[in-house]
């Protein structure tokens, strides 16, 4: 029995390790905003996401006319200003639904710097023109490095140009691609670490689950708010689910 015990212990620990690695993680879409006092892409939404202990809080980044990085989902503000056509000073006077001003990326990242619970999942929005698609990657990577938060940040983007530039500038960073026009094998070859596809995309290409796993890519599926879809993806052992209802997903994962 003395000889068998170490083997059993090793096996038990190995299984536990595999189980931990295969656990699905929660990413709060645009932060945790569906609660009192919060709003999408607000600094409050980040703080709320950290409070509930999700793996990641997603945020959206644009470049203003004067090449300043700001956090907002749409190409326009709620009061109709087009981000790429306005200065940062103009954009940051605009309000989010909770009354906060649209934040500069530097302020948003600084708010998430001194915590270790939640990753900052930075989506770089597709800019107008090839040079700006590269510029937003360069400026963001530089900011992350200057803040010393490389270990707290992961990147996602719909722009293959921006994604390729992120991989070139930050080869050790996690970079996942959002559009449904490249296969997991093609993205692996380009140096991406994960796929981050919509639920509908993965319904159209169900073989990509196995292909991504075979390539060693992480799998995230967005934006999933229905219980049955969450359970389906948990059963498939995807790495991450991006949702507007992080509390529901956390409850299902218990």
VODO-518007 format. One record per residue (C-alpha): residue number from 1; chain; x, y, z. Coordinates in nm, 2 decimals, always signed. Layout:
pt nr:NUM&kette:A&X:X&Y:Y&Z:Z
...
***
This chain:
pt nr:1&kette:A&X:+0.00&Y:+0.00&Z:+0.00
pt nr:2&kette:A&X:+0.29&Y:+0.24&Z:+0.07
pt nr:3&kette:A&X:+0.40&Y:+0.20&Z:-0.29
pt nr:4&kette:A&X:+0.06&Y:+0.26&Z:-0.43
pt nr:5&kette:A&X:-0.03&Y:+0.57&Z:-0.22
pt nr:6&kette:A&X:+0.21&Y:+0.81&Z:-0.40
pt nr:7&kette:A&X:+0.08&Y:+0.69&Z:-0.73
pt nr:8&kette:A&X:-0.28&Y:+0.75&Z:-0.62
pt nr:9&kette:A&X:-0.19&Y:+1.09&Z:-0.48
pt nr:10&kette:A&X:-0.02&Y:+1.19&Z:-0.80
pt nr:11&kette:A&X:-0.32&Y:+1.07&Z:-1.01
pt nr:12&kette:A&X:-0.56&Y:+1.26&Z:-0.78
pt nr:13&kette:A&X:-0.35&Y:+1.58&Z:-0.81
pt nr:14&kette:A&X:-0.32&Y:+1.54&Z:-1.18
pt nr:15&kette:A&X:-0.69&Y:+1.51&Z:-1.23
pt nr:16&kette:A&X:-0.75&Y:+1.81&Z:-1.00
pt nr:17&kette:A&X:-0.51&Y:+2.00&Z:-1.21
pt nr:18&kette:A&X:-0.68&Y:+1.91&Z:-1.53
pt nr:19&kette:A&X:-1.02&Y:+2.00&Z:-1.38
pt nr:20&kette:A&X:-0.89&Y:+2.34&Z:-1.27
pt nr:21&kette:A&X:-0.74&Y:+2.41&Z:-1.61
pt nr:22&kette:A&X:-1.06&Y:+2.32&Z:-1.80
pt nr:23&kette:A&X:-1.28&Y:+2.55&Z:-1.58
pt nr:24&kette:A&X:-1.48&Y:+2.81&Z:-1.78
pt nr:25&kette:A&X:-1.41&Y:+3.16&Z:-1.67
pt nr:26&kette:A&X:-1.65&Y:+3.47&Z:-1.67
pt nr:27&kette:A&X:-1.58&Y:+3.78&Z:-1.86
pt nr:28&kette:A&X:-1.81&Y:+4.08&Z:-1.79
pt nr:29&kette:A&X:-1.90&Y:+4.24&Z:-2.12
pt nr:30&kette:A&X:-1.81&Y:+4.61&Z:-2.10
pt nr:31&kette:A&X:-1.77&Y:+4.56&Z:-1.72
pt nr:32&kette:A&X:-2.04&Y:+4.48&Z:-1.48
pt nr:33&kette:A&X:-2.29&Y:+4.75&Z:-1.57
pt nr:34&kette:A&X:-2.63&Y:+4.60&Z:-1.52
pt nr:35&kette:A&X:-2.65&Y:+4.71&Z:-1.16
pt nr:36&kette:A&X:-2.72&Y:+5.03&Z:-0.96
pt nr:37&kette:A&X:-2.49&Y:+5.32&Z:-1.04
pt nr:38&kette:A&X:-2.30&Y:+5.15&Z:-1.32
pt nr:39&kette:A&X:-2.29&Y:+5.19&Z:-1.70
pt nr:40&kette:A&X:-2.11&Y:+5.02&Z:-1.99
pt nr:41&kette:A&X:-1.74&Y:+5.10&Z:-2.01
pt nr:42&kette:A&X:-1.75&Y:+5.32&Z:-1.70
pt nr:43&kette:A&X:-1.48&Y:+5.30&Z:-1.43
pt nr:44&kette:A&X:-1.76&Y:+5.20&Z:-1.20
pt nr:45&kette:A&X:-1.84&Y:+4.90&Z:-1.42
pt nr:46&kette:A&X:-1.48&Y:+4.79&Z:-1.38
pt nr:47&kette:A&X:-1.49&Y:+4.83&Z:-1.00
pt nr:48&kette:A&X:-1.81&Y:+4.64&Z:-0.99
pt nr:49&kette:A&X:-1.66&Y:+4.36&Z:-1.20
pt nr:50&kette:A&X:-1.37&Y:+4.33&Z:-0.96
pt nr:51&kette:A&X:-1.61&Y:+4.33&Z:-0.66
pt nr:52&kette:A&X:-1.79&Y:+4.02&Z:-0.79
pt nr:53&kette:A&X:-1.47&Y:+3.85&Z:-0.87
pt nr:54&kette:A&X:-1.50&Y:+3.78&Z:-1.24
pt nr:55&kette:A&X:-1.20&Y:+3.66&Z:-1.44
pt nr:56&kette:A&X:-1.20&Y:+3.95&Z:-1.68
pt nr:57&kette:A&X:-1.37&Y:+4.28&Z:-1.74
pt nr:58&kette:A&X:-1.39&Y:+4.38&Z:-2.11
pt nr:59&kette:A&X:-1.35&Y:+4.74&Z:-2.23
pt nr:60&kette:A&X:-1.35&Y:+4.91&Z:-2.57
pt nr:61&kette:A&X:-1.08&Y:+5.15&Z:-2.68
pt nr:62&kette:A&X:-1.08&Y:+5.41&Z:-2.96
pt nr:63&kette:A&X:-0.84&Y:+5.68&Z:-3.08
pt nr:64&kette:A&X:-0.96&Y:+6.04&Z:-3.09
pt nr:65&kette:A&X:-0.87&Y:+6.29&Z:-3.36
pt nr:66&kette:A&X:-0.57&Y:+6.40&Z:-3.16
pt nr:67&kette:A&X:-0.46&Y:+6.03&Z:-3.11
pt nr:68&kette:A&X:-0.56&Y:+6.00&Z:-2.74
pt nr:69&kette:A&X:-0.69&Y:+5.66&Z:-2.62
pt nr:70&kette:A&X:-1.04&Y:+5.67&Z:-2.47
pt nr:71&kette:A&X:-1.29&Y:+5.40&Z:-2.35
pt nr:72&kette:A&X:-1.63&Y:+5.38&Z:-2.53
pt nr:73&kette:A&X:-1.81&Y:+5.11&Z:-2.72
pt nr:74&kette:A&X:-1.97&Y:+5.28&Z:-3.01
pt nr:75&kette:A&X:-1.79&Y:+5.50&Z:-3.27
pt nr:76&kette:A&X:-2.01&Y:+5.78&Z:-3.14
pt nr:77&kette:A&X:-2.09&Y:+5.91&Z:-2.80
pt nr:78&kette:A&X:-2.44&Y:+5.91&Z:-2.65
pt nr:79&kette:A&X:-2.47&Y:+6.28&Z:-2.74
pt nr:80&kette:A&X:-2.37&Y:+6.21&Z:-3.10
pt nr:81&kette:A&X:-2.00&Y:+6.30&Z:-3.12
pt nr:82&kette:A&X:-1.79&Y:+6.08&Z:-3.35
pt nr:83&kette:A&X:-1.49&Y:+5.98&Z:-3.15
pt nr:84&kette:A&X:-1.24&Y:+5.97&Z:-3.44
pt nr:85&kette:A&X:-1.34&Y:+6.32&Z:-3.55
pt nr:86&kette:A&X:-1.32&Y:+6.49&Z:-3.21
pt nr:87&kette:A&X:-1.04&Y:+6.57&Z:-2.96
pt nr:88&kette:A&X:-1.01&Y:+6.39&Z:-2.63
pt nr:89&kette:A&X:-1.11&Y:+6.70&Z:-2.45
pt nr:90&kette:A&X:-1.44&Y:+6.71&Z:-2.65
pt nr:91&kette:A&X:-1.51&Y:+6.34&Z:-2.61
pt nr:92&kette:A&X:-1.44&Y:+6.33&Z:-2.23
pt nr:93&kette:A&X:-1.70&Y:+6.59&Z:-2.17
pt nr:94&kette:A&X:-1.96&Y:+6.35&Z:-2.29
pt nr:95&kette:A&X:-2.15&Y:+6.14&Z:-2.03
pt nr:96&kette:A&X:-2.22&Y:+5.77&Z:-1.99
pt nr:97&kette:A&X:-2.56&Y:+5.65&Z:-1.88
pt nr:98&kette:A&X:-2.46&Y:+5.67&Z:-1.51
pt nr:99&kette:A&X:-2.34&Y:+6.03&Z:-1.54
pt nr:100&kette:A&X:-1.97&Y:+5.96&Z:-1.55
pt nr:101&kette:A&X:-1.76&Y:+6.12&Z:-1.81
pt nr:102&kette:A&X:-1.63&Y:+5.90&Z:-2.09
pt nr:103&kette:A&X:-1.29&Y:+5.79&Z:-1.94
pt nr:104&kette:A&X:-0.94&Y:+5.82&Z:-2.08
pt nr:105&kette:A&X:-0.78&Y:+5.48&Z:-2.11
pt nr:106&kette:A&X:-0.50&Y:+5.59&Z:-1.88
pt nr:107&kette:A&X:-0.76&Y:+5.66&Z:-1.61
pt nr:108&kette:A&X:-0.94&Y:+5.33&Z:-1.67
pt nr:109&kette:A&X:-0.63&Y:+5.12&Z:-1.65
pt nr:110&kette:A&X:-0.50&Y:+5.31&Z:-1.35
pt nr:111&kette:A&X:-0.83&Y:+5.22&Z:-1.17
pt nr:112&kette:A&X:-0.76&Y:+4.85&Z:-1.24
pt nr:113&kette:A&X:-0.39&Y:+4.86&Z:-1.16
pt nr:114&kette:A&X:-0.39&Y:+4.79&Z:-0.79
pt nr:115&kette:A&X:-0.59&Y:+4.47&Z:-0.79
pt nr:116&kette:A&X:-0.52&Y:+4.11&Z:-0.88
pt nr:117&kette:A&X:-0.87&Y:+3.96&Z:-0.91
pt nr:118&kette:A&X:-0.97&Y:+4.06&Z:-1.26
pt nr:119&kette:A&X:-0.80&Y:+4.08&Z:-1.59
pt nr:120&kette:A&X:-0.85&Y:+4.39&Z:-1.81
pt nr:121&kette:A&X:-0.97&Y:+4.25&Z:-2.14
pt nr:122&kette:A&X:-0.89&Y:+4.53&Z:-2.38
pt nr:123&kette:A&X:-1.08&Y:+4.54&Z:-2.71
pt nr:124&kette:A&X:-0.91&Y:+4.77&Z:-2.96
pt nr:125&kette:A&X:-1.18&Y:+4.89&Z:-3.20
pt nr:126&kette:A&X:-1.12&Y:+4.89&Z:-3.57
pt nr:127&kette:A&X:-1.00&Y:+5.24&Z:-3.67
pt nr:128&kette:A&X:-1.04&Y:+5.42&Z:-4.00
pt nr:129&kette:A&X:-0.73&Y:+5.35&Z:-4.21
pt nr:130&kette:A&X:-0.45&Y:+5.11&Z:-4.19
pt nr:131&kette:A&X:-0.21&Y:+5.34&Z:-4.01
pt nr:132&kette:A&X:-0.45&Y:+5.42&Z:-3.73
pt nr:133&kette:A&X:-0.52&Y:+5.04&Z:-3.69
pt nr:134&kette:A&X:-0.15&Y:+5.00&Z:-3.62
pt nr:135&kette:A&X:-0.12&Y:+5.32&Z:-3.41
pt nr:136&kette:A&X:-0.39&Y:+5.22&Z:-3.16
pt nr:137&kette:A&X:-0.20&Y:+4.90&Z:-3.10
pt nr:138&kette:A&X:+0.13&Y:+5.08&Z:-3.05
pt nr:139&kette:A&X:-0.01&Y:+5.34&Z:-2.81
pt nr:140&kette:A&X:-0.20&Y:+5.09&Z:-2.61
pt nr:141&kette:A&X:+0.09&Y:+4.85&Z:-2.57
pt nr:142&kette:A&X:+0.32&Y:+5.15&Z:-2.47
pt nr:143&kette:A&X:+0.06&Y:+5.26&Z:-2.21
pt nr:144&kette:A&X:+0.03&Y:+4.91&Z:-2.06
pt nr:145&kette:A&X:+0.41&Y:+4.88&Z:-2.04
pt nr:146&kette:A&X:+0.45&Y:+5.22&Z:-1.88
pt nr:147&kette:A&X:+0.20&Y:+5.13&Z:-1.62
pt nr:148&kette:A&X:+0.37&Y:+4.80&Z:-1.55
pt nr:149&kette:A&X:+0.05&Y:+4.60&Z:-1.59
pt nr:150&kette:A&X:+0.14&Y:+4.35&Z:-1.87
pt nr:151&kette:A&X:+0.03&Y:+4.06&Z:-1.64
pt nr:152&kette:A&X:-0.31&Y:+4.21&Z:-1.59
pt nr:153&kette:A&X:-0.40&Y:+4.27&Z:-1.95
pt nr:154&kette:A&X:-0.53&Y:+4.06&Z:-2.24
pt nr:155&kette:A&X:-0.61&Y:+4.19&Z:-2.59
pt nr:156&kette:A&X:-0.89&Y:+4.13&Z:-2.84
pt nr:157&kette:A&X:-0.98&Y:+4.29&Z:-3.17
pt nr:158&kette:A&X:-1.19&Y:+4.26&Z:-3.49
pt nr:159&kette:A&X:-0.90&Y:+4.41&Z:-3.69
pt nr:160&kette:A&X:-0.65&Y:+4.16&Z:-3.82
pt nr:161&kette:A&X:-0.41&Y:+4.45&Z:-3.88
pt nr:162&kette:A&X:-0.43&Y:+4.57&Z:-3.52
pt nr:163&kette:A&X:-0.41&Y:+4.21&Z:-3.39
pt nr:164&kette:A&X:-0.10&Y:+4.14&Z:-3.60
pt nr:165&kette:A&X:+0.06&Y:+4.46&Z:-3.47
pt nr:166&kette:A&X:-0.02&Y:+4.36&Z:-3.11
pt nr:167&kette:A&X:+0.15&Y:+4.03&Z:-3.16
pt nr:168&kette:A&X:+0.46&Y:+4.20&Z:-3.31
pt nr:169&kette:A&X:+0.48&Y:+4.45&Z:-3.03
pt nr:170&kette:A&X:+0.39&Y:+4.23&Z:-2.73
pt nr:171&kette:A&X:+0.49&Y:+3.87&Z:-2.83
pt nr:172&kette:A&X:+0.42&Y:+3.74&Z:-2.48
pt nr:173&kette:A&X:+0.07&Y:+3.89&Z:-2.45
pt nr:174&kette:A&X:-0.25&Y:+3.70&Z:-2.49
pt nr:175&kette:A&X:-0.41&Y:+3.82&Z:-2.81
pt nr:176&kette:A&X:-0.75&Y:+3.68&Z:-2.94
pt nr:177&kette:A&X:-0.93&Y:+3.75&Z:-3.26
pt nr:178&kette:A&X:-1.30&Y:+3.84&Z:-3.28
pt nr:179&kette:A&X:-1.40&Y:+3.82&Z:-3.65
pt nr:180&kette:A&X:-1.53&Y:+3.50&Z:-3.80
pt nr:181&kette:A&X:-1.32&Y:+3.51&Z:-4.12
pt nr:182&kette:A&X:-1.01&Y:+3.32&Z:-4.00
pt nr:183&kette:A&X:-1.00&Y:+2.96&Z:-3.88
pt nr:184&kette:A&X:-0.83&Y:+2.87&Z:-3.55
pt nr:185&kette:A&X:-0.55&Y:+2.70&Z:-3.75
pt nr:186&kette:A&X:-0.49&Y:+3.01&Z:-3.95
pt nr:187&kette:A&X:-0.49&Y:+3.23&Z:-3.64
pt nr:188&kette:A&X:-0.24&Y:+2.99&Z:-3.46
pt nr:189&kette:A&X:-0.01&Y:+3.03&Z:-3.76
pt nr:190&kette:A&X:-0.02&Y:+3.40&Z:-3.73
pt nr:191&kette:A&X:+0.07&Y:+3.39&Z:-3.36
pt nr:192&kette:A&X:-0.27&Y:+3.45&Z:-3.19
pt nr:193&kette:A&X:-0.32&Y:+3.28&Z:-2.85
pt nr:194&kette:A&X:-0.70&Y:+3.25&Z:-2.87
pt nr:195&kette:A&X:-1.02&Y:+3.27&Z:-3.07
pt nr:196&kette:A&X:-1.30&Y:+3.50&Z:-2.94
pt nr:197&kette:A&X:-1.59&Y:+3.43&Z:-3.16
pt nr:198&kette:A&X:-1.96&Y:+3.50&Z:-3.14
pt nr:199&kette:A&X:-2.21&Y:+3.23&Z:-3.04
pt nr:200&kette:A&X:-2.36&Y:+3.24&Z:-3.39
pt nr:201&kette:A&X:-2.01&Y:+3.20&Z:-3.54
pt nr:202&kette:A&X:-1.94&Y:+2.89&Z:-3.34
pt nr:203&kette:A&X:-2.29&Y:+2.75&Z:-3.43
pt nr:204&kette:A&X:-2.19&Y:+2.79&Z:-3.80
pt nr:205&kette:A&X:-1.85&Y:+2.63&Z:-3.74
pt nr:206&kette:A&X:-1.89&Y:+2.38&Z:-3.46
pt nr:207&kette:A&X:-1.57&Y:+2.19&Z:-3.57
pt nr:208&kette:A&X:-1.37&Y:+2.50&Z:-3.46
pt nr:209&kette:A&X:-1.41&Y:+2.39&Z:-3.10
pt nr:210&kette:A&X:-1.19&Y:+2.09&Z:-3.16
pt nr:211&kette:A&X:-0.97&Y:+2.27&Z:-3.40
pt nr:212&kette:A&X:-0.89&Y:+2.54&Z:-3.15
pt nr:213&kette:A&X:-0.82&Y:+2.29&Z:-2.88
pt nr:214&kette:A&X:-0.59&Y:+2.09&Z:-3.11
pt nr:215&kette:A&X:-0.40&Y:+2.41&Z:-3.19
pt nr:216&kette:A&X:-0.36&Y:+2.50&Z:-2.82
pt nr:217&kette:A&X:-0.57&Y:+2.82&Z:-2.86
pt nr:218&kette:A&X:-0.81&Y:+2.94&Z:-2.58
pt nr:219&kette:A&X:-1.18&Y:+2.96&Z:-2.67
pt nr:220&kette:A&X:-1.40&Y:+3.26&Z:-2.57
pt nr:221&kette:A&X:-1.76&Y:+3.29&Z:-2.69
pt nr:222&kette:A&X:-1.96&Y:+3.61&Z:-2.69
pt nr:223&kette:A&X:-2.20&Y:+3.77&Z:-2.59
pt nr:224&kette:A&X:-2.39&Y:+3.49&Z:-2.41
pt nr:225&kette:A&X:-2.68&Y:+3.59&Z:-2.18
pt nr:226&kette:A&X:-2.91&Y:+3.29&Z:-2.20
pt nr:227&kette:A&X:-2.89&Y:+3.01&Z:-1.94
pt nr:228&kette:A&X:-2.92&Y:+2.72&Z:-2.19
pt nr:229&kette:A&X:-2.64&Y:+2.87&Z:-2.41
pt nr:230&kette:A&X:-2.42&Y:+2.91&Z:-2.11
pt nr:231&kette:A&X:-2.47&Y:+2.55&Z:-2.00
pt nr:232&kette:A&X:-2.40&Y:+2.43&Z:-2.35
pt nr:233&kette:A&X:-2.07&Y:+2.62&Z:-2.36
pt nr:234&kette:A&X:-1.97&Y:+2.51&Z:-2.01
pt nr:235&kette:A&X:-2.04&Y:+2.15&Z:-2.12
pt nr:236&kette:A&X:-1.80&Y:+2.21&Z:-2.42
pt nr:237&kette:A&X:-1.54&Y:+2.33&Z:-2.17
pt nr:238&kette:A&X:-1.47&Y:+2.66&Z:-2.34
pt nr:239&kette:A&X:-1.21&Y:+2.87&Z:-2.15
pt nr:240&kette:A&X:-1.42&Y:+3.19&Z:-2.13
pt nr:241&kette:A&X:-1.77&Y:+3.31&Z:-2.18
pt nr:242&kette:A&X:-1.83&Y:+3.69&Z:-2.23
pt nr:243&kette:A&X:-2.17&Y:+3.79&Z:-2.09
pt nr:244&kette:A&X:-2.39&Y:+4.08&Z:-1.98
pt nr:245&kette:A&X:-2.51&Y:+3.87&Z:-1.69
pt nr:246&kette:A&X:-2.20&Y:+3.76&Z:-1.50
pt nr:247&kette:A&X:-2.39&Y:+3.68&Z:-1.18
pt nr:248&kette:A&X:-2.60&Y:+3.42&Z:-1.36
pt nr:249&kette:A&X:-2.29&Y:+3.26&Z:-1.52
pt nr:250&kette:A&X:-2.11&Y:+3.26&Z:-1.19
pt nr:251&kette:A&X:-2.40&Y:+3.08&Z:-1.03
pt nr:252&kette:A&X:-2.41&Y:+2.81&Z:-1.31
pt nr:253&kette:A&X:-2.03&Y:+2.75&Z:-1.26
pt nr:254&kette:A&X:-2.06&Y:+2.68&Z:-0.89
***
